[in-house]
């Protein structure tokens, strides 16, 4: 692994001190840990009243898409990671 790759992985997946079961995903495999349940938790554990970010896409809109096609949202999340 290169120095830059280690730096980027450390910044995007910081070590969780105090959690003995935490481990950094192997290079190029972080997307494999994303599951339907993790995406659902991330989506529905947030307040639906949050202000949209620069992309103008609110949790409410993504939640509507979730109901339309769970598979597509999970695939998009994996691709983004």
Secondary structure by P-SEA (a helix, b strand, c coil): ccaaaaaaaaaacccccccccccccccccccccccaaaaaaaacccccccccccccccaaaaaaaaaacaaaaaaaaaaac
